[in-house]
Amino acid sequence: MITWEESCHRCGLCCFEKSVDPKGRFFTTKTPCRHLDIISRECRVYDKRLEVGEGCVKLNPEVVRNADWLPEGCAYRTISGRGTGDEECD
């Protein structure tokens, strides 16, 4: 069985800054978290991310169900029933 964290596709999109438009829609910017390796899409401080990452959120099923800022193709959204699974992360 795959663990929750193993289901991540490592797209890294959740680690980019977000912007919200006047209608409340979230958009991913081109600005990554300073701890994100943009080539490997892995966090350089993953084990300490919740202490040192500005705005880093520990994702669990409850958070994912309420997180409108996660990309549609996010594996966590898909296994939580919020994404279609058809989209790909770049």
Secondary structure, DSSP 8 states (H G I E B T S, - for coil): ---TGGG-----GGGEEEEE-TTS-EEEEEEE-TTEETTTTEETTGGGHHHHSTT-----HHHHHH-TTS-TT-HHHHHTTSS-S-----
